[in-house]
């Protein structure tokens, strides 16, 4: 009843946010009791209040089930590592001793070297995984050792009491069921989060809703006034990225071509790395599912800007490498470009039509890049040359 009051609305959003931090049970409980719908209603009621909009966008991210939102990037990296490990395993099986023996001396030496490098990468991956498991176990042991026996008994008693209280509280509320698995992101989509975020980003970035408009026509003189509030834009991109990681939500975003134009416009802000990085993180998740249609939506607007940005970053790496966030920005640019190129012939044709000689030259000489990024750069060069 007080949601029209901006001061009350902001404090309410902050209170919900505090309930969500590090508490997976509350994330589902609050969502089932209508907090997702309330978040979207607050965004619509206070669409001119930067503080409320930023807090609500962050709430959408925090509503991710379990630790999904926090571990989103880590999970993506792990998937990439597993995919690379599988690729190395397939190459290793293909290079049998009989095939190596049939090769020329130079080719055989190269094949043996490739096998050794693959083995070294696999060992490093397994060592990192074992080290991470040992750290988790050690942390659990340290926490247990820090508690006296009496305290441990008290904790068990408190846990049993808390469980009884939760069962009692559950009986007081009618909690709607959504099926066997409740997903807060689906609930957010159901109450209009995707549409609200698309409209918010269009308002903030101020891109005309014109299907035929080419972003390359935008000049540098227009950029300073092209968006309203950088923090809100970054928070909105984070919320889009969190929802887009769910395939059903990604398909909803694909229905509105305006979000593609808004995200692509942010790539023009090459001097504002937080904006560009946030935009590309949203693009990466939007394009993660090939069936969503976002690769085709983003391709006409984003590919040219991604190629130009990657050319600029690689050409100026000596000048920029010491700045915090440079390698992350390069990595995100490569991920976003690869996601749009993979299994999308139309986007591959667009890339080949660009003036790409400088980009191919810079990528071919990118010895400074990190190991994981180098492999992706080689894939981009292959796509550009084919």
Secondary structure in CASP SS format (residue, H / E / C, confidence):
PFRMAT SS
TARGET T0000
AUTHOR 0000-0000-0000
METHOD secondary structure of the structure
MODEL  1
X C 1.00
X C 1.00
X C 1.00
X C 1.00
X C 1.00
X H 1.00
X H 1.00
X H 1.00
X H 1.00
X H 1.00
X H 1.00
X H 1.00
X H 1.00
X H 1.00
X H 1.00
X H 1.00
X H 1.00
X H 1.00
X H 1.00
X H 1.00
X C 1.00
X C 1.00
X C 1.00
X H 1.00
X H 1.00
X H 1.00
X H 1.00
X H 1.00
X H 1.00
X H 1.00
X H 1.00
X H 1.00
X C 1.00
X C 1.00
X H 1.00
X H 1.00
X H 1.00
X H 1.00
X H 1.00
X H 1.00
X H 1.00
X H 1.00
X H 1.00
X H 1.00
X H 1.00
X C 1.00
X C 1.00
X C 1.00
X C 1.00
X H 1.00
X H 1.00
X H 1.00
X H 1.00
X H 1.00
X H 1.00
X H 1.00
X H 1.00
X H 1.00
X H 1.00
X H 1.00
X H 1.00
X H 1.00
X C 1.00
X C 1.00
X C 1.00
X C 1.00
X C 1.00
X H 1.00
X H 1.00
X H 1.00
X H 1.00
X H 1.00
X H 1.00
X H 1.00
X H 1.00
X H 1.00
X H 1.00
X H 1.00
X H 1.00
X H 1.00
X H 1.00
X H 1.00
X H 1.00
X H 1.00
X H 1.00
X H 1.00
X H 1.00
X H 1.00
X H 1.00
X H 1.00
X H 1.00
X H 1.00
X H 1.00
X H 1.00
X C 1.00
X C 1.00
X H 1.00
X H 1.00
X H 1.00
X H 1.00
X H 1.00
X C 1.00
X C 1.00
X C 1.00
X H 1.00
X H 1.00
X H 1.00
X H 1.00
X H 1.00
X H 1.00
X H 1.00
X H 1.00
X H 1.00
X H 1.00
X H 1.00
X H 1.00
X H 1.00
X H 1.00
X H 1.00
X H 1.00
X H 1.00
X H 1.00
X H 1.00
X H 1.00
X H 1.00
X H 1.00
X H 1.00
X H 1.00
X H 1.00
X H 1.00
X H 1.00
X H 1.00
X H 1.00
X H 1.00
X H 1.00
X H 1.00
X H 1.00
X H 1.00
X H 1.00
X H 1.00
X H 1.00
X H 1.00
X H 1.00
X H 1.00
X H 1.00
X C 1.00
X C 1.00
X C 1.00
X H 1.00
X H 1.00
X H 1.00
X H 1.00
X H 1.00
X H 1.00
X H 1.00
X H 1.00
X H 1.00
X H 1.00
X H 1.00
X H 1.00
X H 1.00
X H 1.00
X H 1.00
X H 1.00
X H 1.00
X H 1.00
X H 1.00
X H 1.00
X H 1.00
X H 1.00
X H 1.00
X H 1.00
X C 1.00
X C 1.00
X C 1.00
X C 1.00
X C 1.00
X C 1.00
X C 1.00
X C 1.00
X C 1.00
X C 1.00
X C 1.00
X H 1.00
X H 1.00
X H 1.00
X H 1.00
X H 1.00
X H 1.00
X H 1.00
X C 1.00
X C 1.00
X H 1.00
X H 1.00
X H 1.00
X H 1.00
X H 1.00
X H 1.00
X H 1.00
X H 1.00
X H 1.00
X H 1.00
X H 1.00
X H 1.00
X H 1.00
X C 1.00
X C 1.00
X C 1.00
X C 1.00
X C 1.00
X C 1.00
X C 1.00
X C 1.00
X C 1.00
X H 1.00
X H 1.00
X H 1.00
X C 1.00
X C 1.00
X H 1.00
X H 1.00
X H 1.00
X H 1.00
X C 1.00
X C 1.00
X C 1.00
X C 1.00
X C 1.00
X C 1.00
X H 1.00
X H 1.00
X H 1.00
X H 1.00
X H 1.00
X H 1.00
X H 1.00
X H 1.00
X H 1.00
X H 1.00
X H 1.00
X H 1.00
X H 1.00
X H 1.00
X H 1.00
X C 1.00
X C 1.00
X H 1.00
X H 1.00
X H 1.00
X H 1.00
X H 1.00
X H 1.00
X H 1.00
X H 1.00
X C 1.00
X C 1.00
X C 1.00
X H 1.00
X H 1.00
X H 1.00
X H 1.00
X H 1.00
X H 1.00
X H 1.00
X H 1.00
X H 1.00
X C 1.00
X C 1.00
X C 1.00
X C 1.00
X C 1.00
X C 1.00
X H 1.00
X H 1.00
X H 1.00
X H 1.00
X H 1.00
X H 1.00
X H 1.00
X H 1.00
X H 1.00
X H 1.00
X H 1.00
X H 1.00
X H 1.00
X H 1.00
X C 1.00
X C 1.00
X C 1.00
X C 1.00
X C 1.00
X C 1.00
X C 1.00
X H 1.00
X H 1.00
X H 1.00
X H 1.00
X H 1.00
X H 1.00
X H 1.00
X H 1.00
X H 1.00
X H 1.00
X H 1.00
X H 1.00
X H 1.00
X H 1.00
X H 1.00
X H 1.00
X H 1.00
X H 1.00
X H 1.00
X H 1.00
X H 1.00
X H 1.00
X C 1.00
X H 1.00
X H 1.00
X H 1.00
X H 1.00
X C 1.00
X C 1.00
X C 1.00
X C 1.00
X C 1.00
X H 1.00
X H 1.00
X H 1.00
X H 1.00
X H 1.00
X H 1.00
X H 1.00
X H 1.00
X H 1.00
X H 1.00
X H 1.00
X H 1.00
X H 1.00
X H 1.00
X H 1.00
X H 1.00
X C 1.00
X C 1.00
X C 1.00
X H 1.00
X H 1.00
X H 1.00
X H 1.00
X H 1.00
X H 1.00
X H 1.00
X H 1.00
X C 1.00
X C 1.00
X C 1.00
X C 1.00
X H 1.00
X H 1.00
X H 1.00
X H 1.00
X H 1.00
X H 1.00
X H 1.00
X H 1.00
X C 1.00
X C 1.00
X C 1.00
X C 1.00
X C 1.00
X C 1.00
X H 1.00
X H 1.00
X H 1.00
X H 1.00
X H 1.00
X H 1.00
X H 1.00
X H 1.00
X H 1.00
X H 1.00
X H 1.00
X H 1.00
X H 1.00
X H 1.00
X H 1.00
X C 1.00
END
